[in-house]
């Protein structure tokens, strides 16, 4: 099991500060005096023994005339964007109920990932995917139709334009009680297996 301490990201930029300082011919004492901190603190920062407060780091960076981007460039993360083309959506049917996937999880198993899909429920039919409940939360938006959300022992009537959000931990089912197919946008987090 990974502890919170193990998950914490450590930024090791001290070596870069030391290399820049030495190339410029500055002593620890010179940098410390100009930055308004102690010589031992600058030394500890360069050896990655302490993480400086942001104002201390900015003062040292200013003395050394270093760009912050230079210090943190290796920590820049790629933030993926996934596009699902209209004609490439994955589709599944559970009996007469149809699902079209709108968004795939960016990272499987990641705490903040989500999935979303368009749901079409024919007249008189109901969904079954949440019939037993599952971990997480759901958000639904009714694009068309008249539906009823059965949630535990409660019933919530939904009309076109209504939205609903809830914990998915308990049984929940969307029932079409109108006279046209229900079309809804549905978002689930964390993702369940779409297919």
BAFILO-16234 format. One line per field, with one value per residue: residue number from 0; residue in one letter; x, z, y of N, C-alpha, C, O, CB in turn. Coordinates in steps of 0.1 Angstrom, whole numbers, plus 5000, padded with zeros to 4 digits. Atoms other than C-alpha are relative to their C-alpha. Glycine has a CB too. Layout:
// BAFILO-16234
bavo: NUM, ... $
tivex: a, ... $
nc1: X, ... $
nc3: Z, ... $
nc2: Y, ... $
cac1: X, ... $
cac3: Z, ... $
cac2: Y, ... $
cc1: X, ... $
cc3: Z, ... $
cc2: Y, ... $
oc1: X, ... $
oc3: Z, ... $
oc2: Y, ... $
cbc1: X, ... $
cbc3: Z, ... $
cbc2: Y, ... $
This chain:
// BAFILO-16234
bavo: 0, 1, 2, 3, 4, 5, 6, 7, 8, 9, 10, 11, 12, 13, 14, 15, 16, 17, 18, 19, 20, 21, 22, 23, 24, 25, 26, 27, 28, 29, 30, 31, 32, 33, 34, 35, 36, 37, 38, 39, 40, 41, 42, 43, 44, 45, 46, 47, 48, 49, 50, 51, 52, 53, 54, 55, 56, 57, 58, 59, 60, 61, 62, 63, 64, 65, 66, 67, 68, 69, 70, 71, 72, 73, 74, 75, 76, 77, 78, 79, 80, 81, 82, 83, 84, 85, 86, 87, 88, 89, 90, 91, 92, 93, 94, 95, 96, 97, 98, 99, 100, 101, 102, 103, 104, 105, 106, 107, 108, 109, 110, 111, 112, 113, 114, 115, 116, 117, 118, 119, 120, 121, 122, 123, 124, 125, 126, 127, 128, 129, 130, 131, 132, 133, 134, 135, 136, 137, 138, 139, 140, 141, 142, 143, 144, 145, 146, 147, 148, 149, 150, 151, 152, 153, 154, 155, 156, 157, 158, 159, 160, 161, 162, 163, 164, 165, 166, 167, 168, 169, 170, 171, 172, 173, 174, 175, 176, 177, 178, 179, 180, 181, 182, 183, 184, 185, 186, 187, 188, 189, 190, 191, 192, 193, 194 $
tivex: x, x, x, x, x, x, x, x, x, x, x, x, x, x, x, x, x, x, x, x, x, x, x, x, x, x, x, x, x, x, x, x, x, x, x, x, x, x, x, x, x, x, x, x, x, x, x, x, x, x, x, x, x, x, x, x, x, x, x, x, x, x, x, x, x, x, x, x, x, x, x, x, x, x, x, x, x, x, x, x, x, x, x, x, x, x, x, x, x, x, x, x, x, x, x, x, x, x, x, x, x, x, x, x, x, x, x, x, x, x, x, x, x, x, x, x, x, x, x, x, x, x, x, x, x, x, x, x, x, x, x, x, x, x, x, x, x, x, x, x, x, x, x, x, x, x, x, x, x, x, x, x, x, x, x, x, x, x, x, x, x, x, x, x, x, x, x, x, x, x, x, x, x, x, x, x, x, x, x, x, x, x, x, x, x, x, x, x, x, x, x, x, x, x, x $
nc1: 5008, 4992, 5004, 5002, 4986, 4994, 5007, 4996, 4989, 4989, 4994, 4985, 4995, 4988, 4988, 5001, 4996, 4985, 4993, 5001, 4992, 4986, 4997, 5000, 4990, 5006, 4998, 5013, 5002, 5004, 5014, 5008, 5002, 5009, 5014, 5005, 5002, 4987, 4991, 5003, 5012, 4997, 4993, 5009, 5008, 4992, 4998, 5013, 5003, 5012, 5008, 5002, 5013, 5000, 4994, 4985, 4996, 5000, 4989, 4987, 5001, 4998, 4986, 4993, 5006, 5004, 5014, 5007, 5003, 4988, 4999, 5011, 5004, 5002, 5012, 5011, 5007, 5008, 5014, 5007, 5014, 5006, 5011, 5007, 5008, 5014, 5002, 4991, 5004, 5004, 5014, 5004, 5014, 5004, 5014, 5004, 4993, 4988, 4990, 4990, 4989, 4996, 4986, 4993, 4992, 4987, 4991, 5008, 4998, 4997, 5011, 5008, 5005, 5015, 5005, 5013, 5006, 5014, 5009, 5013, 5009, 5013, 5012, 5003, 4989, 4991, 4986, 4997, 4986, 4999, 5010, 4995, 4992, 4985, 4994, 4999, 5011, 5006, 5007, 5008, 5007, 5010, 5001, 5014, 5009, 5006, 4995, 5001, 4988, 5003, 4988, 5003, 5014, 5005, 5002, 4998, 5005, 4991, 5005, 4990, 4993, 4996, 4988, 5000, 4987, 5002, 4990, 5004, 4997, 5013, 5006, 5006, 5005, 5007, 5011, 5007, 5014, 5007, 5005, 4989, 4988, 4992, 4986, 4993, 4986, 4997, 4986, 4998, 4986, 4990, 5006, 5003, 4996, 5010, 5003 $
nc3: 5000, 5001, 4990, 5005, 5001, 5012, 5012, 5001, 5010, 4995, 5011, 4997, 5009, 4993, 5008, 5010, 4993, 4997, 5012, 5005, 4991, 5002, 5013, 4999, 4991, 4988, 4988, 4993, 4992, 5008, 5004, 4988, 4997, 5010, 4999, 4987, 4992, 4994, 5009, 4998, 5007, 5015, 5002, 4998, 5012, 5011, 4998, 4999, 4986, 4996, 5011, 4996, 5002, 5014, 5001, 4999, 5013, 5010, 4997, 5005, 5015, 5004, 4999, 5011, 5013, 5006, 5004, 4992, 5009, 5001, 4988, 4999, 5013, 5000, 4993, 5008, 5003, 5012, 4997, 5012, 5004, 5009, 5008, 5005, 5012, 5001, 5007, 4994, 4986, 4997, 4997, 4995, 4997, 4989, 5004, 5009, 4996, 5008, 4994, 5009, 4992, 5004, 4995, 4994, 4989, 5004, 4994, 4993, 4985, 4994, 4991, 5005, 5013, 5002, 5013, 5003, 5011, 5003, 4997, 5006, 4994, 5007, 4993, 4991, 4996, 4989, 5000, 4990, 4996, 4986, 4992, 4987, 4995, 5002, 4994, 5008, 5002, 5013, 5004, 5012, 5005, 5009, 5013, 5005, 4994, 4986, 4994, 4985, 4994, 4988, 4992, 4988, 5000, 5005, 5015, 5004, 5013, 5007, 5013, 5009, 4995, 4986, 4997, 4987, 4996, 4988, 4997, 5007, 4991, 4998, 5013, 5007, 5013, 5007, 5007, 5009, 4997, 5010, 5012, 5010, 4994, 4991, 5004, 4989, 4999, 4986, 4996, 4989, 4994, 5009, 5011, 5000, 5013, 5010, 5008 $
nc2: 4988, 4988, 4990, 4986, 4995, 5006, 4994, 4986, 4998, 4992, 4992, 4999, 4990, 4994, 5002, 4990, 4987, 5000, 4999, 4986, 4992, 5002, 4995, 4985, 4997, 4995, 5008, 5002, 4988, 4989, 5003, 4999, 4986, 4993, 5005, 4997, 5012, 5005, 5007, 5014, 5003, 5002, 5012, 5011, 5000, 5006, 5014, 5005, 5004, 4993, 4993, 4986, 4992, 4995, 4986, 5002, 5005, 4989, 4991, 5006, 5000, 4986, 4997, 5007, 4997, 5013, 5001, 5010, 5011, 5008, 5009, 5010, 5005, 5014, 5004, 4997, 5012, 5000, 5002, 5005, 4997, 5010, 4996, 5012, 4995, 5005, 5013, 5010, 5003, 5014, 5001, 5013, 5001, 5009, 5002, 4989, 4987, 4998, 4990, 4996, 4995, 4986, 4997, 5012, 4996, 4996, 5010, 5011, 5001, 4988, 4995, 4990, 5003, 5001, 5004, 4994, 5006, 4997, 5011, 5000, 5009, 5000, 4999, 5011, 5008, 4995, 5004, 5011, 5000, 4996, 5007, 5005, 4990, 5001, 4989, 4988, 4990, 4998, 4988, 5002, 4989, 5005, 4993, 5002, 5010, 4999, 5012, 5001, 5006, 5008, 4999, 5007, 5002, 4987, 4998, 4986, 4998, 4991, 4995, 4995, 4989, 5002, 5008, 5007, 5006, 5008, 5010, 5012, 5012, 5008, 5003, 4989, 5004, 4990, 5006, 4991, 5000, 4991, 5005, 5000, 5005, 4991, 4998, 4994, 4999, 5006, 4999, 5009, 5000, 5004, 5008, 5014, 5005, 4997, 5011 $
cac1: 5000, 5013, 5013, 5004, 5041, 5051, 5026, 5039, 5060, 5094, 5109, 5147, 5158, 5187, 5213, 5202, 5205, 5240, 5252, 5239, 5254, 5288, 5288, 5281, 5309, 5286, 5294, 5267, 5272, 5267, 5234, 5222, 5228, 5211, 5181, 5179, 5182, 5209, 5239, 5230, 5195, 5208, 5232, 5204, 5182, 5210, 5214, 5177, 5176, 5148, 5120, 5120, 5089, 5079, 5090, 5125, 5127, 5117, 5143, 5171, 5159, 5159, 5195, 5206, 5185, 5170, 5137, 5113, 5104, 5140, 5138, 5105, 5106, 5109, 5078, 5056, 5030, 5013, 4975, 4957, 4926, 4905, 4882, 4855, 4842, 4805, 4809, 4834, 4814, 4812, 4777, 4761, 4725, 4711, 4679, 4660, 4681, 4709, 4741, 4765, 4799, 4807, 4839, 4863, 4882, 4915, 4933, 4918, 4914, 4922, 4902, 4889, 4882, 4847, 4828, 4798, 4773, 4740, 4712, 4681, 4653, 4623, 4587, 4579, 4614, 4641, 4678, 4695, 4731, 4726, 4701, 4724, 4743, 4781, 4807, 4808, 4784, 4762, 4748, 4720, 4705, 4672, 4674, 4640, 4611, 4595, 4612, 4612, 4644, 4638, 4664, 4663, 4626, 4621, 4608, 4618, 4599, 4621, 4611, 4630, 4657, 4659, 4691, 4698, 4728, 4732, 4755, 4755, 4761, 4724, 4702, 4690, 4670, 4657, 4623, 4606, 4571, 4563, 4551, 4584, 4618, 4638, 4672, 4696, 4732, 4747, 4780, 4795, 4826, 4846, 4841, 4823, 4831, 4813, 4815 $
cac3: 5000, 4991, 5019, 5015, 5021, 4992, 4968, 4975, 4946, 4955, 4933, 4931, 4915, 4940, 4916, 4889, 4913, 4924, 4888, 4878, 4909, 4903, 4866, 4875, 4900, 4929, 4964, 4987, 5009, 4980, 4969, 5005, 5012, 4980, 4986, 5022, 5036, 5055, 5037, 5053, 5039, 5003, 5008, 5021, 4991, 4967, 4983, 4982, 5020, 5024, 5001, 5002, 5006, 4973, 4982, 4992, 4959, 4939, 4957, 4949, 4913, 4910, 4922, 4898, 4870, 4863, 4845, 4867, 4837, 4835, 4871, 4866, 4830, 4837, 4858, 4830, 4824, 4792, 4796, 4771, 4752, 4737, 4709, 4700, 4665, 4658, 4635, 4658, 4690, 4706, 4709, 4730, 4735, 4767, 4754, 4738, 4756, 4735, 4748, 4727, 4744, 4743, 4765, 4774, 4806, 4802, 4826, 4836, 4874, 4880, 4908, 4888, 4855, 4841, 4812, 4795, 4770, 4753, 4765, 4745, 4763, 4742, 4754, 4784, 4789, 4816, 4821, 4840, 4843, 4878, 4890, 4918, 4924, 4921, 4936, 4925, 4913, 4883, 4865, 4840, 4817, 4799, 4763, 4753, 4768, 4802, 4826, 4862, 4882, 4906, 4934, 4964, 4974, 4959, 4925, 4908, 4878, 4851, 4821, 4791, 4802, 4838, 4853, 4882, 4901, 4928, 4946, 4925, 4955, 4957, 4930, 4904, 4872, 4846, 4833, 4802, 4813, 4783, 4748, 4730, 4734, 4763, 4752, 4779, 4784, 4813, 4831, 4855, 4878, 4884, 4851, 4849, 4821, 4791, 4771 $
cac2: 5000, 5035, 5060, 5097, 5105, 5082, 5099, 5134, 5147, 5160, 5187, 5184, 5217, 5224, 5210, 5234, 5264, 5253, 5249, 5283, 5299, 5283, 5292, 5329, 5327, 5336, 5324, 5310, 5341, 5365, 5348, 5346, 5382, 5394, 5371, 5381, 5346, 5326, 5311, 5277, 5279, 5284, 5255, 5232, 5242, 5234, 5200, 5194, 5191, 5216, 5229, 5267, 5289, 5303, 5339, 5325, 5306, 5336, 5358, 5333, 5329, 5367, 5369, 5342, 5356, 5322, 5315, 5295, 5274, 5262, 5249, 5230, 5220, 5183, 5184, 5197, 5171, 5162, 5167, 5146, 5156, 5129, 5136, 5110, 5116, 5113, 5084, 5066, 5064, 5030, 5018, 4991, 4979, 4964, 4950, 4979, 5006, 5021, 5038, 5058, 5066, 5104, 5104, 5076, 5078, 5097, 5073, 5040, 5038, 5074, 5090, 5119, 5101, 5100, 5085, 5099, 5087, 5094, 5071, 5063, 5046, 5035, 5041, 5019, 5006, 5012, 5011, 4982, 4993, 5009, 4984, 4971, 5003, 5009, 5032, 5068, 5096, 5102, 5132, 5130, 5156, 5149, 5160, 5146, 5129, 5123, 5099, 5087, 5080, 5052, 5057, 5034, 5036, 5071, 5083, 5115, 5127, 5143, 5164, 5176, 5200, 5187, 5174, 5151, 5141, 5115, 5090, 5058, 5035, 5025, 5009, 5034, 5030, 5054, 5046, 5061, 5071, 5093, 5088, 5094, 5079, 5094, 5108, 5117, 5128, 5107, 5112, 5086, 5089, 5069, 5051, 5018, 4995, 5008, 4977 $
cc1: 5009, 4995, 4999, 5014, 5006, 4994, 5005, 5012, 5010, 5007, 5014, 5006, 5013, 5012, 5001, 5004, 5015, 5008, 5000, 5008, 5015, 5005, 5001, 5011, 4996, 5003, 4986, 4997, 4994, 4985, 4991, 4997, 4991, 4986, 4994, 4997, 5014, 5008, 4997, 4987, 5002, 5007, 4990, 4990, 5007, 5002, 4987, 4996, 4987, 4993, 4997, 4986, 5001, 5007, 5015, 5005, 5000, 5011, 5013, 5000, 5003, 5015, 5008, 4996, 4997, 4985, 4994, 4997, 5012, 5001, 4990, 4997, 4998, 4987, 4987, 4994, 4992, 4985, 4992, 4986, 4996, 4988, 4993, 4991, 4986, 4998, 5009, 4996, 4997, 4986, 4997, 4984, 4998, 4985, 4996, 5007, 5013, 5009, 5010, 5011, 5004, 5015, 5005, 5009, 5014, 5011, 4992, 5004, 5003, 4988, 4990, 4995, 4985, 4998, 4986, 4994, 4986, 4992, 4987, 4992, 4986, 4988, 4997, 5011, 5008, 5014, 5002, 5014, 5002, 4991, 5005, 5009, 5015, 5007, 5000, 4987, 4996, 4993, 4993, 4993, 4990, 4999, 4986, 4993, 4996, 5004, 4998, 5013, 4995, 5013, 4997, 4985, 4993, 4998, 5001, 4996, 5009, 4994, 5012, 5006, 5004, 5013, 4999, 5014, 4998, 5012, 4995, 5001, 4987, 4994, 4993, 4996, 4992, 4989, 4993, 4985, 4992, 4996, 5010, 5012, 5007, 5014, 5006, 5015, 5003, 5015, 5002, 5015, 5000, 4994, 4996, 5004, 4989, 4996, 5005 $
cc3: 5000, 5010, 4993, 4998, 4987, 4987, 4998, 4990, 5005, 4988, 5003, 4990, 5006, 4991, 4989, 5006, 5003, 4987, 4994, 5009, 4997, 4986, 5000, 5009, 5013, 5012, 5007, 5008, 4992, 4997, 5012, 5004, 4991, 5001, 5014, 5009, 5005, 4989, 5002, 4993, 4985, 4998, 5002, 4988, 4989, 5001, 5001, 5014, 5005, 4987, 5004, 4998, 4987, 4999, 5001, 4986, 4990, 5002, 4995, 4985, 4994, 5000, 4989, 4986, 4992, 4997, 5008, 4991, 4998, 5012, 5000, 4987, 4999, 5007, 4992, 4995, 4987, 5004, 4988, 4998, 4991, 4993, 4995, 4989, 4999, 4995, 5006, 5014, 5001, 5004, 5006, 5002, 5012, 4998, 4990, 5003, 4993, 5007, 4989, 5009, 4995, 5005, 5006, 5011, 4995, 5005, 5007, 5015, 5007, 5008, 4994, 4985, 4999, 4986, 4998, 4987, 4998, 5002, 4992, 5005, 4993, 5010, 5008, 5005, 5011, 4998, 5010, 5005, 5015, 5009, 5014, 5007, 4998, 5007, 4991, 4999, 4985, 4998, 4987, 4996, 4989, 4988, 4994, 5008, 5015, 5007, 5015, 5004, 5012, 5008, 5014, 5000, 4995, 4985, 4997, 4985, 4992, 4986, 4992, 5006, 5015, 5001, 5013, 5003, 5014, 5002, 4993, 5008, 5002, 4987, 4994, 4986, 4994, 4992, 4991, 5003, 4991, 4988, 4988, 5006, 5009, 4994, 5011, 4999, 5014, 5002, 5013, 5004, 5013, 4989, 5003, 4987, 4990, 4992, 5007 $
cc2: 5012, 5010, 5014, 5006, 4996, 5007, 5014, 5001, 5009, 5006, 5002, 5010, 5006, 4999, 5011, 5014, 5000, 5002, 5014, 5009, 4999, 5006, 5016, 5004, 5006, 4991, 4998, 5013, 5011, 4998, 5002, 5014, 5007, 4995, 5002, 4987, 4995, 4992, 4985, 4996, 4998, 4987, 4988, 4999, 4994, 4985, 4993, 4994, 5006, 5005, 5014, 5004, 5006, 5014, 4998, 4995, 5011, 5010, 4994, 4999, 5014, 5003, 4993, 5003, 4987, 5000, 4988, 4988, 4991, 4991, 4989, 4993, 4985, 4995, 5004, 4987, 5002, 4998, 4997, 5005, 4989, 5005, 4987, 5005, 4994, 4986, 4989, 4997, 4985, 5000, 4986, 5001, 4990, 4998, 5011, 5014, 5001, 5010, 5003, 5007, 5014, 5002, 4987, 5006, 5004, 4990, 4990, 5000, 5013, 5006, 5009, 4997, 4999, 4994, 5006, 4994, 5006, 4987, 5002, 4989, 5000, 5001, 4988, 4992, 5007, 4995, 4989, 5002, 5004, 4992, 4994, 5011, 4997, 5012, 5012, 5009, 5000, 5013, 4997, 5013, 4995, 5009, 5000, 4990, 5003, 4987, 5001, 4993, 4993, 4999, 4996, 4998, 5013, 5001, 5015, 5001, 5010, 5003, 5005, 5013, 4999, 4993, 4994, 4995, 4993, 4990, 4987, 4987, 4992, 4997, 5012, 4996, 5012, 4994, 5010, 4999, 5009, 4993, 5001, 4994, 5010, 5000, 5008, 5000, 4995, 5000, 4991, 5002, 4993, 4991, 4986, 4995, 5002, 4988, 4987 $
oc1: 5019, 4983, 5004, 5016, 5013, 5001, 5004, 5022, 5007, 5010, 5018, 5011, 5019, 5020, 5012, 5012, 5021, 5018, 5010, 5016, 5022, 5016, 5009, 5014, 5003, 5003, 4977, 4985, 4985, 4977, 4980, 4986, 4982, 4977, 4982, 4988, 5024, 5002, 4997, 4986, 4997, 5004, 4991, 4987, 5002, 5003, 4987, 4989, 4981, 4999, 4991, 4978, 5012, 5014, 5023, 5015, 5010, 5017, 5021, 5010, 5009, 5020, 5017, 5002, 5001, 4977, 5000, 4998, 5011, 5005, 4993, 4987, 4989, 4983, 4976, 5000, 4987, 4982, 4990, 4979, 5003, 4979, 5000, 4982, 4984, 4991, 5009, 5003, 4991, 4981, 5002, 4979, 5005, 4977, 5003, 5005, 5021, 5004, 5015, 5008, 5007, 5022, 4998, 5013, 5020, 5020, 4985, 5016, 5005, 4977, 4978, 4990, 4979, 5007, 4979, 5002, 4980, 4996, 4981, 4995, 4979, 4989, 4998, 5009, 5005, 5017, 4994, 5018, 5012, 4990, 4997, 5014, 5019, 5000, 5000, 4979, 5003, 4988, 4999, 4990, 4994, 4995, 4981, 4998, 4998, 5001, 4994, 5017, 4990, 5023, 4989, 4979, 4981, 5005, 4995, 5001, 5012, 4988, 5023, 4999, 5012, 5017, 4991, 5021, 4990, 5020, 4983, 4999, 4988, 4997, 4986, 5004, 4985, 4992, 4990, 4979, 4980, 4995, 5006, 5013, 5008, 5020, 5001, 5021, 4998, 5023, 4994, 5024, 4991, 4983, 5004, 5008, 4978, 4984, 5003 $
oc3: 5007, 5011, 4982, 4988, 4980, 4977, 4987, 4991, 5011, 4978, 5013, 4979, 5000, 4991, 4987, 4999, 5000, 4987, 4990, 5003, 4996, 4985, 4992, 5010, 5020, 5010, 5004, 5009, 4996, 4998, 5011, 5008, 4995, 4999, 5016, 5017, 5002, 4981, 4992, 4988, 4979, 4988, 4994, 4984, 4981, 4991, 5005, 5016, 5014, 4977, 5015, 4990, 4982, 4990, 4995, 4982, 4982, 4993, 4989, 4979, 4984, 4991, 4983, 4976, 4980, 5005, 5008, 4996, 4997, 5011, 5004, 4986, 4992, 5006, 4997, 4990, 4984, 5012, 4979, 5007, 4981, 4999, 4990, 4991, 5004, 5000, 5001, 5021, 4993, 5011, 5001, 5003, 5012, 5002, 4981, 4996, 4993, 5013, 4982, 5016, 4983, 4998, 5014, 5011, 4987, 4998, 5017, 5019, 5019, 5003, 4996, 4979, 5010, 4978, 5008, 4978, 5007, 4998, 4993, 5004, 4994, 5022, 5003, 5012, 5015, 4991, 5019, 5015, 5021, 5021, 5023, 5018, 4994, 5009, 4979, 5008, 4976, 5008, 4978, 5004, 4980, 4989, 4989, 5013, 5020, 5002, 5021, 4999, 5022, 5003, 5021, 4991, 4996, 4978, 5004, 4977, 4998, 4979, 4996, 5010, 5020, 4992, 5022, 4994, 5022, 4993, 4994, 5003, 5007, 4977, 5002, 4979, 5001, 4983, 4995, 5001, 4993, 4988, 4977, 5018, 5005, 4991, 5015, 4993, 5024, 4993, 5022, 4996, 5021, 4991, 5011, 4978, 4992, 4990, 5002 $
oc2: 5013, 5013, 5016, 5013, 5003, 5008, 5019, 4994, 5019, 5000, 5009, 5006, 5015, 5009, 5016, 5021, 5011, 5009, 5019, 5018, 5009, 5011, 5021, 5016, 5013, 4979, 5005, 5017, 5018, 5007, 5007, 5018, 5015, 5003, 5000, 4987, 5002, 4986, 4977, 4985, 4988, 4980, 4979, 4988, 4986, 4978, 4981, 4984, 5001, 5008, 5016, 4999, 5009, 5017, 5006, 5000, 5012, 5016, 5001, 5002, 5015, 5010, 4999, 4998, 4986, 5006, 4977, 4976, 4978, 4979, 4978, 4987, 4980, 4984, 5002, 4978, 5013, 4988, 5005, 5008, 4986, 5010, 4978, 5013, 4983, 4978, 4978, 4990, 4979, 5009, 4976, 5011, 4980, 5006, 5014, 5023, 4992, 5020, 4994, 5017, 5015, 5009, 4981, 5017, 4996, 4986, 4994, 5000, 5013, 5005, 5009, 5006, 4997, 4993, 5009, 4990, 5011, 4976, 5013, 4977, 5010, 4999, 4977, 4982, 5019, 4986, 4987, 4995, 4999, 4996, 4992, 5008, 4986, 5022, 5011, 5008, 4996, 5019, 4992, 5021, 4989, 5021, 5010, 4981, 5014, 4976, 5011, 4983, 4999, 4993, 5002, 4992, 5014, 4993, 5023, 4995, 5021, 4995, 5007, 5022, 5006, 4985, 4999, 4990, 4996, 4988, 4984, 4976, 4981, 5004, 5020, 4989, 5019, 4985, 5022, 4988, 5012, 4980, 4999, 4994, 5022, 4990, 5018, 4991, 5000, 4997, 4993, 5002, 4994, 4986, 4979, 5002, 4997, 4986, 4976 $
cbc1: 4990, 5000, 5011, 4992, 5008, 4998, 4985, 5004, 4994, 5010, 4993, 5006, 4990, 5002, 5001, 4986, 4992, 5003, 4995, 4985, 4997, 5004, 4990, 4987, 5010, 4985, 5010, 5002, 5014, 5008, 4999, 5007, 5014, 5005, 5001, 4987, 4994, 4998, 5015, 5000, 4989, 5009, 5011, 4992, 4995, 5013, 5009, 4998, 5012, 5003, 4986, 5009, 4998, 4985, 4995, 5003, 4991, 4986, 5001, 5001, 4986, 4992, 5005, 4998, 5010, 5004, 4998, 4987, 4996, 5013, 4997, 4988, 5011, 5012, 5000, 5005, 4990, 5004, 4995, 5000, 5000, 4997, 5004, 4991, 5008, 4992, 5003, 5014, 4987, 5010, 4991, 5007, 4992, 5003, 4990, 4985, 5002, 4997, 5007, 4995, 5012, 4991, 5000, 5009, 5002, 5004, 5011, 5003, 5010, 5006, 5006, 5007, 5007, 4993, 4999, 5000, 4999, 4998, 4998, 5001, 4998, 4998, 4988, 4990, 5010, 4994, 5009, 4998, 5007, 4998, 4994, 5009, 4998, 5004, 5015, 5003, 5005, 4990, 5010, 4990, 5010, 4986, 5011, 5001, 5006, 4985, 5015, 4987, 5011, 4995, 5005, 5004, 4995, 5009, 4986, 5015, 4985, 5014, 4989, 4994, 4992, 4988, 5013, 4989, 5011, 4988, 5002, 5009, 5005, 4990, 4990, 5009, 4991, 5010, 4989, 5003, 4997, 5010, 4987, 5002, 5010, 5000, 5001, 4996, 5006, 4995, 5005, 4997, 5005, 5012, 5009, 4984, 5004, 5005, 5007 $
cbc3: 5012, 4985, 5012, 5009, 5012, 4999, 5002, 5014, 4987, 5008, 4997, 4999, 4997, 5012, 4994, 4993, 5013, 5007, 4989, 5000, 5015, 5001, 4989, 5004, 4993, 4999, 5010, 5010, 5006, 4987, 4995, 5012, 5000, 4986, 4997, 4999, 4992, 5013, 5004, 5015, 5002, 4995, 5011, 5013, 4997, 4999, 5013, 4990, 5009, 5009, 4997, 4992, 5012, 4995, 5011, 5011, 4995, 5001, 5015, 5005, 4995, 5008, 5014, 5003, 4992, 5009, 4985, 5006, 4986, 5000, 5012, 5006, 4990, 5006, 5014, 4988, 5011, 4990, 5007, 5001, 4993, 5009, 4987, 5012, 4987, 4992, 4985, 5000, 5003, 5011, 4988, 5013, 4988, 5014, 5012, 5001, 5016, 4986, 5013, 4989, 5001, 5006, 5010, 4989, 5011, 5004, 5009, 4994, 5002, 4990, 5012, 5000, 4995, 5001, 4999, 4999, 5001, 4985, 5015, 4984, 5016, 4992, 4991, 4993, 4987, 5013, 5003, 4993, 4992, 5001, 4992, 4997, 5015, 4985, 5003, 4986, 5004, 4996, 4999, 5002, 4994, 5007, 4990, 4985, 5000, 5000, 4997, 5005, 5003, 4997, 5000, 5013, 5014, 5005, 4996, 5002, 5000, 4997, 5002, 4986, 4999, 5007, 4998, 4999, 5002, 4999, 5015, 4988, 5013, 5009, 5003, 5000, 5001, 4991, 5010, 4985, 5015, 4997, 4996, 4995, 4989, 5015, 4986, 5013, 4997, 5001, 5002, 4996, 5001, 5007, 4988, 5003, 5001, 4990, 4985 $
cbc2: 5000, 5006, 5000, 5008, 4996, 4985, 4999, 5005, 5005, 4991, 5014, 4986, 5011, 4993, 4986, 5001, 5002, 4987, 4990, 5005, 4996, 4985, 4996, 5005, 5010, 5003, 5007, 4988, 5004, 5000, 4985, 4992, 5008, 4997, 4985, 5008, 4988, 4992, 5002, 4997, 5011, 5012, 4999, 5002, 5014, 5007, 4998, 4988, 5004, 5012, 4992, 5009, 5010, 5002, 5009, 4989, 4988, 5008, 5002, 4985, 4995, 5009, 4995, 4985, 5009, 4988, 4998, 5005, 5005, 5010, 5009, 5007, 5003, 4992, 5007, 5009, 4996, 4989, 5014, 4985, 5015, 4987, 5009, 4993, 4996, 5010, 5001, 5005, 5008, 4994, 5003, 4996, 4996, 5006, 5000, 5002, 5001, 5005, 4993, 5010, 4991, 5010, 5012, 4993, 4989, 5014, 5008, 4987, 4990, 5011, 5006, 5013, 4987, 5014, 4984, 5015, 4985, 5005, 4998, 5000, 5002, 4987, 5004, 4991, 4998, 4995, 5013, 4987, 5011, 5014, 4988, 4988, 5002, 4999, 4997, 4997, 5014, 4988, 5012, 4989, 5011, 4999, 4995, 4996, 4987, 5002, 4999, 4992, 5011, 4985, 5015, 5009, 4996, 5012, 4994, 5005, 5005, 4993, 5011, 5004, 5013, 4992, 5009, 4989, 5011, 4992, 4998, 4998, 5005, 5008, 4989, 5013, 4988, 5009, 4994, 4996, 5004, 5011, 5005, 5015, 4995, 4995, 5007, 4994, 5014, 4986, 5015, 4986, 5015, 4992, 5000, 4998, 4984, 5011, 5000 $
